[in-house]
Amino acid sequence: MSTFSFDDNDVALQRRVNDLLDWGLVMAVIGVLGIGLVSIYSATYPGFLESTAVRVSDTFVKQVMYATVGIAAAIGLFFVPERWIRDLAYPMYAVGMLMLVAVLVPGIGHVVNGQQCWIRIGGFTFQPSELAKFTTLLALARFISEKSTDVRSLRDRLILLGMIGLPIGLIMMQPDTGSAAVFMAMGLGLFLWIGGDLFFLYIVGTAPFVAAAALYGVLFDNMWWFAIIVGLVTIGAFLFRRNVILTAAAVLILIAGGMTVRPVFEQLEPYKQNRLVTLFEPERNPRGQGYHVLQSMLAVGSGGITGKGFRQGTQTQLRYIPEQWTDFIFCVPTEEFGFVGGVAVISLLAVIMLRAVYIAGAVRTRFASVISFGFGSILFFHTLVNIGMAIGLFPVMGIPLPFLSAGGTALIVNIAAIGLLLNFYKTRRRRAGRV
């Protein structure tokens, strides 16, 4: 005769909880949020040259508030039926576009550092482009998952391009090149996930390298790198074994694009030209455009293996890095906790991205799959560019590091999106060998 045991009941309950929640994703988000809050607290704490009185900065307090709001939104989205989110995808996209228009209206949009990207409400600022990334992703997922949609048809591809191109155009009017680039990266990621042409993705993906090589040749009168990159790209293109004429035409388009770099560069304003020069050699302008990058690289490199200790980083505590709690937040954990701190940040973010990809492959609907992979693509691009800025590999583009950089809109949207991914995870299809 079978007997009932509290231990058996506890085990069953534990299995049920484990089946509902992706604990790897949850713990990674908690870990990176914790590092972010500690880093912001340290970065905004009174430095060596300021009062040593104990205080908690307004930036830190606001970040805790934003994290709380984001967690509340994530909990709400965890319980919302997927069909509701699907039904609201297009209306939310419309709201996102209206906000991007509103921010351009004088008196509504708030200008910071020459960019009209924010809407101020009381003592808080709201960045519509961060919300628009999420609402655009929802709308793209809705369109791609429609039964009548055929992503191989020219009509539907043009519609997808239009849905991505509209927010890009509005954001470039602010202007905010960094946020616009995120939409492009998201679009390429989704194109890959839904089975887009790999040859097309190869050509588009190699275009920035060809342009960078051409720019280097223009700036330093040395076109050897351009010739080498073009040669490698050409070899790679022909390895796809596509139509010779099509392949040659694609390569010629890349070369023609590279040749337009010089006339475009000559039309830029001097400060923009200096920013491009700084990308390759920041030491040429150590007190101007290269200052941020040089100080950031110094902070990252000076941390060594285990760092200088909490609130002991000289570059961060002496405020050598402007706005170090936003775009250059990566400098704080790497200077204070060294290589170990940097690896911890990258590893936690990598876990979040990998879990997003896993969920994208495990869910039951294409709508949820596209959202999950698209969100992972956004996180990947943000992480790559932000850390690349901190170590001098990418130009300063104003792209925050997910879950770490101070900023309410981005943090709330990212945490809310995690709640949506967890929602998809708990309703994923059951199959053997699940991780």
Secondary structure, DSSP 8 states (H G I E B T S, - for coil): -----HHHHHHHHHHHHHHHS-HHHHHHHHHHHHHHHHHHHHHTS--TTS-------HHHHHHHHHHHHHHHHHHHHHHS-HHHHHHHHHHHHHHHHHHHHHTTSBTTEEEETTEEEEEEETTEEE-HHHHHHHHHHHHHHHHHHSTT--TTSHHHHHHHHHHHHHHHHHHHTTT-HHHHHHHHHHHHHHHHHTT--HHHHHHHHHHHHHHHHHHHHHHHT--HHHHHHHHHHHHHHHTT---HHHHHHHHHHHHHHHHTHHHHHHHS-HHHHHHHHHHH-GGGSTTTTTHHHHHHHHHHHHTTTT-S-TT--HHHHTT-STTTTTTTTTHHHHHHHHHHHHHHHHHHHHHHHHHHHHHHHHSSSHHHHHHHHHHHHHHHHHHHHHHHHHTTSS-------TTTSS-HHHHHHHHHHHHHHHHHHHT----TT--
